[in-house]
Amino acid sequence: MGKTYSIDLRERIVSGIDGGLSCRAAAVSFAVSPSFAVKLKAYWAATGSVAPVRQGRPPGSGKLAPHLDFLVACVEERPDITARASGTSRRRARRAGASVLTVAGALRGGLIL
């Protein structure tokens, strides 16, 4: 995922637009894309905030969410097991279309690792 622009930059862009600059002119002035300036203006108009919104999926909604209890049980059964070494959990994760990194991320997200 990309990095968000700083709050300071976001405030300066909105201030420029409020000061009479078009979104495109503000984008050129602050070296951001015109699309970002337009979306920021719309977001600011709707919410009154320039803070970035959370990126990514909500916690617990990934492809392994239905299998998390099983993965946790595997780790609790053998705490020293690695995601790569766990044959059963890997096969089940593969059926869900998940890689080893996805399994590790799901376990980290569940605060198991």
Buried (B, 14 or more C-beta within 10 A) or exposed (E): EEEEBEEEBBEBBBEBBEEEBBBEBBBBEBEBEBEBBBEBBEBBEEEEEBEBEEEEEEEEEBEBBEBBEEBBEBBEEEEEBEBEEBEEBBEBBEEBEBEBEBBBBBBEBBEBE
